[in-house]
Amino acid sequence: MPAALNNLLQATSRSFYLTLRVLPARVRPQIGLAYLLARTTDTIADTEILPVAQRLEALQKLRERILGQNSTPLNFGELARQQGSAAEKKLLEKIEDSLAVLQHFSAAEKKLIRSVLTTITSGQELDLRRFANTSAEKIIALETAAELDDYTYRVAGCVGEFWTNICRAHLFPHARLDEKQFIADGIRFGKGLQLVNILRDLPADLKSGRCYLPTQRLDEAKLLPETLLSPANEQKFLPLFHEYLDKAESHLAAGWRYTNTLPFGQFRVRLACAWPVLLGVKTIEKLRATGVVELQQHVKVSRSEVRSIIFYSLVRIPFASAWRRLYVPSLKAVDSGGKLA
């Protein structure tokens, strides 16, 4: 990948860039480009100052270019001017450079990258349409658990599937694995990371008029999106919130199983998978300790905690037993038969 785009990757996501840097060189360009394009589509979808219709049109044009259905160069100058972040502004300005890199990959690699980007943009478009006319006073919530599961698959679970297929093809094509279980765990891995983000960002989403907790469950708990985080409703809200934290942890426990299913010699891929799992688990731990007031102060893992996770994983990775003890899933994440709930 060109140095300019590599620098752009570093500027747009410091946390993911750590993961990307540790990956083997044979899969770094494909995964890096897929992330860069996904981050571009995400930037378009999140440019709230522009009308929804304009953002949907831009996403469609970009998807057509990614799929090779249109060769007309893209000009996202107006979108770029609306960005508060210099890195995201440059991301939009350099879109043709990113698209040019796609042409250097094999047909099989392009197919995988195009497939995951198509799924991700479908989730972003669905989100834009679903929450087109919302505000803090007019909150729209998802309706069912199935809608939430579908959303987490479209924007993150599919990434676990893509990651698995790329790494399998280039790094351990002949390893004996339970292919079906391995891919299923990779998908749950992605869903878990997204669910953690949803639960952490719940206050900010509510202020924007979005509620990802389904009305199906809110009705059962006798809660409304508009008063979800009211201190008066804390005793009704926290049990429901903790159920979703349990769900997120069960997905991340699947991600940890995925990490330990990787061939033992794949140290770099193990680290790249372990860091998001361990950071996600640490975030869940912090969210479990919050009430509705603390939750609204944006819970996050500190830089010192991130450094500690990276250090201990590097120290333990040569030793299988010590490595596995980095994270022992809670009983809530594992059913009586030893399988993930």
Summary of the structure (lengths in Angstrom):
residues: 341
radius of gyration: 20.2
end to end distance: 39.9
largest distance: 57.2
contacts: 1069
relative contact order: 0.09
helix: 70%
strand: 2%
